[in-house]
Amino acid sequence: LLGILMFALNDVMGKWLVATYTVGQVLALRSIAALVVLAPIVAKRGLSSVTNLEKPGLQLARVVFATAEVAIFYWVVVYMPLADAMTYWLAAPIWVVIIAATLMGEKVDMKRWLAVALGFAGVVIVLNPAAAPVTLPALAAIVGSLCFAIMTVMGRTLKGTSDIALVFWQNVGALSLGLALLPFGWTMPTPLDFALLGLLGVVAMAAHMCVTRSLKLAPASVVVPYQYTLVVWAVVFGWIVFGDKPTLAMIVGAAVIVAS
C-alpha cells in the first residue's frame, strides 16, 4: 500500500514535469537521481551485489519491460488526465493474476478471481468507454499496464535477486532510454524543477523497492490487486493538483474497486 501511494506521488510529479520537459529528459534525470542514492548502498555491498545475478536473460527482459512501462506512462499523461491514465494502469492486476495462474502455476482460488473481476468492473465504470472512442493514448496505456504486469511477475520469479539489484538495473535501463531520447529535445530545468526531477527518481525508486519486497513476501495474485487503491489517489491528487473534479462514474467505480 505504501508503494502504491509513492507510485501515485511519482505519477503526479511526472505529469507535472512532462508538461514542460520531454519524456527522455524526465527519464534521464530521474534515473540519475535514483542511481546517485543507490550508489553508496551498492558500494557498501560490493559491485558483485549487482553484477552476479541469477537468470541474466530474465533480468534483461524485466529491465526492458520496466523501461517500456515507465516511458509509455510519461507519454500517455501528456495526452490524458492523470486519473484516466492511472485508472488504465489498474488493468495490471488482471494481467498479473492471469499470468500467475497460467504461466507461473500459482493457485488462484475462486474468491480471488471474483475479487479481481469486481475490481475490473469498477475500472470499466470509471472509464465509461461508451462515452468516448478509444484513442491511441488509451491503447498505449493498456500496453503500458501489460508491461507493468509482466515486470511484476518477473520480479516475483527472481526471488534470489536483491531488491537493490532489481531497482538498480531498472534505473540503468530507464537512464539508457532517456539518454537515447535526449537529442530529440532538451529544456534547461529551473532549480526547483531540478529538485523535483531528483525527487521523482527517489520516490519512484522507493516505490519499486516496496512493491518488489511485497512480491517476495506473498504470491503475485495476492499482492498486486492492492494496486486498485491507486484509483483513490488518482481522484484525490487529480482534484487537488490539477483541478480535475471526479465524475459520478469515477466515484461509483472507485467505490467498487475499493470494495474489491
Disulfide bonds with the S-S distance in Angstrom:
none
